[in-house]
Amino acid sequence: MKEFLIGVIQGFTEFLPISSSGHLVLGQSILSLEKPGIELELTVHLATLFAVVLFFWKDIKKLFVREKIVNHPIFLLFVGSIPAGIVGILLKDKIEAYFESIEYLPYFFILNSVILLSTLFRKRYETQRITPLTAFIIGIAQAIAILPGVSRSGSTVSTALLLGIAPQTAFSFSFLLSIPAIGGAVLLNLKEFAVTDLNSLIIPFFSSFFTSLVSLFILRKIVQMRKIYLFGIYTITLAILIFVFLH
């Protein structure tokens, strides 16, 4: 039952812009939930990766087109992946310290809210075109989201919208960008994967996989409606409640 719930929570919070890592820290600190083992953690992350690949399969096939290198989708995804890659490698230990305490979590939730609410002031014009510069800026937003409490999807989609990118394009690019990010995180920790009972991971895998698909459908609809800022109200409320709890 515990593994099933972890899969469900991971599936919903990974893609909705409310920060799965922030909710994990919150659960460990306030509800005294046990941190999932590396095997379970990798399993649910792998499930979310498969969900993204399935959901965006048509977009993934479009990556392999003939295009000038600077405008090629794969090149743009590479450029967008650079900031998170650098931050993840160079600051891994320092960032992990923030996952051990709830002390900084409300500040990160507030930052997440500011990012989401900023979409209320997005540019009026919209474009389907992503340039290397906009890809890099969106990548910086993804790097910031390594912090617990800051949503990766919320940061990247909101930044794309602020840059004047059309909602559907912002949504698609954001999650295509998540594929190397999630895949890289899984590969970095794969050496620690040591489990003898693979059957115990089947339930959390599929619960995470199917709830991830549901959350992707929900978020796509909300982004198309230009209502992603609503999640900012939730995370700032959560931040206030944490402040009250701590004091």
QUIFENJO-V213135 format. One record per pair of residues at least 6 apart in sequence whose C-alpha atoms are under 8 Angstrom apart, sorted by sequence separation. I is the first residue (numbers start at 1). J is the second residue. If there is no record, write none. Layout:
i->(I;I)
j->(J;J)
//
This chain:
i->(13;14;27;28;66;69;70;98;144;145;146;161;222;13;28;53;65;98;145;63;161;219;10;13;63;64;142;145;160;9;24;63;141;142;144;142;157;141;142;156;157;141;138;139;157;138;141;156;138;153;137;138;153;134;134;11;10;14;10;130;129;3;7;11;112;127;128;112;116;123;126;127;128;108;111;112;115;116;119;122;123;125;126;127;108;109;115;118;122;123;124;126;108;109;121;122;123;128;108;112;116;119;122;105;106;112;115;119;105;115;118;98;99;171;98;95;80;95;168;171;79;83;76;82;76;80;81;84;88;168;76;79;80;83;84;87;167;168;79;80;82;83;167;77;80;81;84;85;88;71;76;80;83;84;167;71;79;80;83;84;70;71;70;84;158;29;29;25;154;25;25;26;25;21;26;25;22;22;18;77;81;85;80;84;77;81;77;81;119;120;119;118;116;117;59;116;117;116;116;117;56;60;113;116;117;115;113;114;113;56;112;113;113;113;25;52;112;113;52;110;21;22;23;53;109;110;21;22;52;109;20;21;22;19;20;109;110;19;49;109;18;19;20;18;19;106;107;18;19;49;106;17;49;105;106;16;17;17;18;46;106;15;16;17;45;46;106;15;16;17;46;45;42;42;42;38;42;39;38;39;38;39;39;43;47;51;55;46;47;50;51;44;48;52;40;43;44;47;48;51;52;55;43;47;51;40;44;48;44;7;8;11;12;7;11;15;3;6;7;10;11;14;4;5;7;8;9;11;12;16;3;4;7;8;11;12;15;16;3;7;11;15;5;6;7;10;11;12;4;8;12;16;11;15;18;17;18;18;18)
j->(19;20;33;34;72;75;76;104;150;151;152;167;228;20;35;60;72;105;152;72;170;228;20;23;73;74;152;155;170;20;35;74;152;153;155;155;170;155;156;170;171;156;155;156;174;156;159;174;159;174;159;160;175;160;163;44;44;48;45;165;165;40;44;48;149;164;165;150;154;161;164;165;166;147;150;151;154;155;158;161;162;164;165;166;148;149;155;158;162;163;164;166;149;150;162;163;164;169;150;154;158;161;164;148;149;155;158;162;149;159;162;147;148;220;148;146;132;147;220;223;132;136;130;136;131;135;136;139;143;223;132;135;136;139;140;143;223;224;136;137;139;140;224;135;138;139;142;143;146;130;135;139;142;143;226;131;139;140;143;144;131;132;132;146;228;101;102;99;228;100;101;102;102;99;105;105;105;109;112;173;177;181;177;181;176;180;177;181;228;229;229;229;228;229;172;229;230;230;231;232;172;176;229;232;233;232;231;232;232;176;232;233;234;235;148;175;235;236;176;235;147;148;149;179;235;236;148;149;179;236;148;149;150;148;149;238;239;149;179;239;149;150;151;150;151;238;239;151;152;182;239;151;183;239;240;151;152;153;154;182;242;152;153;154;182;183;243;153;154;155;186;186;186;189;190;189;193;192;192;193;193;194;195;201;205;209;213;205;206;209;210;204;208;212;201;204;205;208;209;212;213;216;205;209;213;204;208;212;209;203;204;207;208;204;208;212;201;204;205;208;209;212;203;204;206;207;208;210;211;215;203;204;207;208;211;212;215;216;204;208;212;216;207;208;209;212;213;214;207;211;215;219;215;219;231;231;232;234;235)
//
